[in-house]
Amino acid sequence: MDSILKVTGLTKKYEDNYALNKVDFELKRGEIHGLVGANGSGKSTFLNILFGNSIIRETGGYSGEIIIDKENTYIKDTSSAVELGIGMVHQEFALIGDLNIASNIKINRENLNKKTEKILGKDFARVDVKRNKEDSEKALSILGIDIDPSLKVFNLSTNIKQFVEIAREIDKVNLKILMLDEPTASLNEEDSKLLLSSLKRIKEQGSSIIFISHRLEEVVEICDRITIFRDGEVVSSYSKEAFDIPKIAMDMTGKKVVKTLRKEKDIKENILLSFKDVEVNYGQRNTKGISLDIYEGEILGITGLAGHGQDIFPYGLMDVYEMSGDVRFNGEKIVPGDIEDITKKGIYILPDERKEMGLLLDSPIWKNIVFSSCHLSTEFLKIPWFKSFSPLKSNAMYEHTDNMIEDLNIKCRDKYQLVRELSGGNQQKVCLARAITTKPKLLFVGEPTRGIDLYSKELILDMLLETNIQDKVTIVVSSGELGELKRICDRIVVMYEGKVFDILKPDDSDQAFSLAILGARRVDSEK
Amino acid sequence: MKNKKVQIPQIIICIYLLILLVVVNVIGIPIVGIINESFIKWAMNGVLVLSLVPMINVGAGMNFGMPIGISAGLIGLCIAIELRLQGVIGFITAMIVGSLIAIVFGLCYSKILNRLKGKEEIIGTFAGFSFIPIMNFFWTLVPFKNRQMLYPVGGKGLRPKISLKNYFEGILDNSLVVKIGEFQIPVALILFFLILCFLIQYLYRTRVGHVMTAVSENEKFAQISGVNINKYRTKGIILSTILAAIGICVYSQSYGFVELYDGPFMMAFPAVSAILIGGASSKSATVKQVLIGTYLLQTTYLLSIPVANAILVPEITEVLRMIITNGIILYAFLYKGGSKKYGKI
């Protein structure tokens, strides 16, 4: 096989730091090539260069050679990258919600009515909606998705949006290289499988694919070759025959990853928080009759397919979704939506959308860590008698932050560094530090390991276990990563269509879980 | 956090200021008088500019609805005159009554703004503009008896410009004036302004201030952390309204007149312009930016009047004023849009 993309000596400097240092890379025609590496290892920079991202140009461009289809090129902006046949699917969606699927897929490449085009020119020709639809259907069917392309995009669930995004790229006629940055991060396991198999079909059509993912199992499953990045350099490269997950993981982090595992513990059935016949409104959905008991001292996992309501409990309490019904905390009735009262009682929430809701990105680390405690307790007040108008104890806050940075091993310049500049894993640690500082009784955590590399993942899971046991915090983790939940949780709730479908034990079989997730009733020996 | 870059509006205004200074020297206008005057202008307008800070820092944008707060202050002033209170007592009464009314006005204003989150600036502009006709009704119909404030003919309704000569004109300007050579420093006025600045500065060192700035930075974050956002926004908006009421009292005692009817119409614009020159954005502002911005903008105004009168048509001053004020606001909005454009792919 000849190579479609060849990169030699690619180097990119941000001020004094090398984001990429003399990277050599080769992509063969019709192969799926996996890129793996810890957060901040340079994978994203690599893709940004290939896609002509404006950040690269604004920070001084890159050096090195890029040869596409035997032609030496300099990718100066996004449109030249598209002309060269490069397509990219970003981690965040770039879709227009008010347009329908077909318009989103054919955007800027619309089929035009030939007659009007002749008279009025390209810009004012009538758009041929019918052919747009046909093209979209074709692209979607390659992905194995059967959906009416005249639906509006904002109505779609996250996983379908991801497929629309990919369909837009593969609809391009001259597509040679498709780059996917963590396409499965926001998908659950079922949809990931669907996506992976459709990638194989795209490959058969002759395009080459660069695939980034933190889930090594996936990478190993579908890639023909894997290149491993560490600290801006290519450490090693394997082809299919030599795949070995532990070895790849070693190469990524430079050290051995020890998988976290909970210890068996005794949970008395003391109900800490109970939902009884609760009604929740979210998005355009409404579900009634939801009940769940959370026991004191346990780690409870909540899983299910995306959009089936894993997050209704924390978001319902915090007024993000509308919730009504009988909710009791320690036997005492609480009103969902009365956020001040709920947080004061000791319920704290770390949302799954870390950057949008979980952090003050443009504030320094110290403020992110002490914020909630300043707000909730009198710990950092100089003159507690002044209540809200008391000045704050800056020294105590700084000292606490320093301790937290050391305890949780947050990698940063100092406590004044802006949280925006930290990597995903360290941002999550800052979130956890804030939660721990408030000393909650019950902690809700959403997708604690989303977008976080292998090594940091284990650290964070470890931290959750430690908080649970040492600080006696009851933890509710909602996550699509079933494997992780099984390792840390005492009980796992499976949500289906907005309701508690089943509660399983972590040592139940994978099959039992898959069935429950898909909404099939369990028929096992218990009955 | 430690972004100490000098922004383009500041550079432009400083260059403009330098040119004016040179021209003033060439024409031969005494510079000492202008400097003395600049202190008064600084503190006189400063409180109004300061009144923008709480609202910006609670995420409600620039307070273009400032006429609402100003109207509250004007009612306070009128009541003090109606009661024929002179000197310090009159001034303090005006501020207290004005503040109390501002609390009520601010509460209603915050109800509107909390319903229309994200569009505060445009809503504020319209709320402010539509509030003026309502107040005009009030000024004509209010049954005040003091003849010094009524229309001389007919004796009903308040006149557009009420002189403070017999009451508290220059109460802050003229007390405690320290003379150093030719320089005159109105200590009472500046001190009053600085105390208010200090109080606001202090607020942002407390728990309330801490939470407020977080609300303006990321509302969802604050909500998830258990902050009742609307409560804090209401607090910030009321505080802004109160400061605007106090601001107009300070402004009026310097100016010597109470301007009713369309007087408060355009008052928000120079204030917004000043804080933008100081380097604030519509998401965060500091007291330091208020101090710098107000001084630069007001001194520019001050200098451009004699210069324009000497070398151009006298009427050009007002035109120049408008160009500077609104031009800076427009630039700031453009600049905000620009940074967005380059921020993403």
Interface residues (C-beta under 8 A of the other chain):
Chain A: N53 S54 I55 E58 T78 M318 D319 V320 I339 E340 I342 T343 K344 Y348 I349 P351 E356 M357 G358 L359 L360 L361 D362 S363 P364 K367 F371 S372 C374 H375 L376 L381 F386 K387 S388 F389 S390 P391 L392 Y416 L418
Chain B: M1 K2 Y202 L203 R205 T206 R207 V208 H210 V211 A214 E217 N218 K220 F221 Q223 I224 S225 G226 V227 N228 Y342 I345
